[in-house]
Amino acid sequence: MKRIHVALKQNSYDIVIGSGTLASLASQLKKIGAGNNTIVITNPLIRKTWGKQLSDLLNRGGFTTTFLVVADTEKSKSMH
Protein backbone atom coordinates (compact mmCIF):
# COMPACT_ATOMS: atom_id res chain seq x y z
CA MET A 1 0.00 0.00 0.00
CA LYS A 2 1.11 3.52 -0.75
CA ARG A 3 0.19 6.39 1.58
CA ILE A 4 0.02 9.96 0.28
CA HIS A 5 -0.24 12.73 2.86
CA VAL A 6 -2.33 15.74 1.87
CA ALA A 7 -0.93 18.57 3.97
CA LEU A 8 -3.40 21.37 4.59
CA LYS A 9 -3.39 24.24 7.06
CA GLN A 10 -6.28 22.49 8.80
CA ASN A 11 -7.64 18.96 8.52
CA SER A 12 -4.73 17.29 6.75
CA TYR A 13 -5.37 13.69 5.75
CA ASP A 14 -3.84 10.62 4.14
CA ILE A 15 -4.89 8.82 0.98
CA VAL A 16 -4.10 5.11 0.91
CA ILE A 17 -3.72 3.45 -2.50
CA GLY A 18 -3.02 -0.17 -3.26
CA SER A 19 -4.16 -3.76 -3.40
CA GLY A 20 -6.06 -4.87 -0.31
CA THR A 21 -6.98 -1.39 0.91
CA LEU A 22 -10.71 -2.11 0.85
CA ALA A 23 -10.35 -5.30 2.88
CA SER A 24 -8.36 -3.50 5.58
CA LEU A 25 -10.52 -0.36 5.71
CA ALA A 26 -12.36 -1.21 8.95
CA SER A 27 -9.13 -1.95 10.81
CA GLN A 28 -7.54 1.23 9.44
CA LEU A 29 -10.52 3.30 10.60
CA LYS A 30 -10.30 1.76 14.08
CA LYS A 31 -6.57 2.42 14.14
CA ILE A 32 -7.11 6.16 13.67
CA GLY A 33 -9.90 6.26 16.25
CA ALA A 34 -12.81 6.85 13.88
CA GLY A 35 -16.34 6.60 15.26
CA ASN A 36 -18.65 3.71 14.44
CA ASN A 37 -20.79 5.56 11.89
CA THR A 38 -19.51 5.99 8.35
CA ILE A 39 -20.80 8.10 5.48
CA VAL A 40 -19.53 7.19 2.05
CA ILE A 41 -19.85 9.96 -0.55
CA THR A 42 -19.76 8.42 -4.00
CA ASN A 43 -21.24 8.45 -7.48
CA PRO A 44 -23.86 5.99 -8.80
CA LEU A 45 -21.41 3.76 -10.71
CA ILE A 46 -18.99 3.32 -7.81
CA ARG A 47 -21.92 2.71 -5.44
CA LYS A 48 -23.29 0.03 -7.77
CA THR A 49 -19.87 -1.60 -8.30
CA TRP A 50 -18.38 -1.49 -4.79
CA GLY A 51 -21.18 -0.44 -2.42
CA LYS A 52 -22.32 -3.84 -1.15
CA GLN A 53 -18.79 -5.13 -0.65
CA LEU A 54 -17.77 -1.95 1.16
CA SER A 55 -20.87 -1.94 3.34
CA ASP A 56 -20.46 -5.63 4.23
CA LEU A 57 -16.78 -5.13 5.16
CA LEU A 58 -17.51 -2.11 7.31
CA ASN A 59 -20.49 -3.78 8.99
CA ARG A 60 -18.40 -6.83 9.86
CA GLY A 61 -15.86 -4.43 11.35
CA GLY A 62 -18.49 -2.91 13.64
CA PHE A 63 -19.40 0.14 11.57
CA THR A 64 -22.75 1.34 10.29
CA THR A 65 -22.63 2.65 6.74
CA THR A 66 -24.70 5.29 5.00
CA PHE A 67 -24.19 6.15 1.33
CA LEU A 68 -24.63 9.64 -0.04
CA VAL A 69 -24.80 9.25 -3.81
CA VAL A 70 -24.08 12.37 -5.85
CA ALA A 71 -24.16 12.92 -9.59
CA ASP A 72 -20.97 12.21 -11.51
CA THR A 73 -20.49 15.82 -12.63
CA GLU A 74 -18.06 18.64 -11.93
CA LYS A 75 -20.88 20.67 -10.38
CA SER A 76 -21.51 17.99 -7.75
CA LYS A 77 -17.90 18.20 -6.56
CA SER A 78 -18.51 21.61 -5.01
CA MET A 79 -20.63 22.64 -2.05
CA HIS A 80 -21.04 26.16 -3.45
Order of alpha helices (4+ residues) and beta strands (2+ residues): beta-beta-alpha-beta-alpha-beta
